[in-house]
Amino acid sequence: MKRIYLFVGIIIILLLLPFRSMLLERISAQSDSVKEVKEGDVIFQTSLSQQSPLIKMGTRSTITHCGVVVMKDGKPYVLETQKTLVLTPLKKFIARGKD
């Protein structure tokens, strides 16, 4: 089952990579731009995970992880896959990435 989640996550990344220039927006954890995200926004990052170098090699991209912004109680979260599908606070998601 874990392999299926990983496979689906990789497929989503591969499908979205051609559109990254349209979807990618740099958001700094320290800036007010975090307030500008809307539910449904796709957010990309360069992950610092152990799998990241392999994903970079396989996709020839610096983008290694993505998620979808979901609003919960008026606060932004990122719906992402880790070992399972999880909701991560947006600032925590951003802080985990490179740059």
Buried (B, 14 or more C-beta within 10 A) or exposed (E): EEEEBEEEBBEBBEEBBEEBEEBBEEBEBEEEEBEEBEEEBBBBBBBEBEBBEEBBEEBEBBBBBBBBBBEEEEEBBBBBBEEEEEEBEBBEBBEBBEE
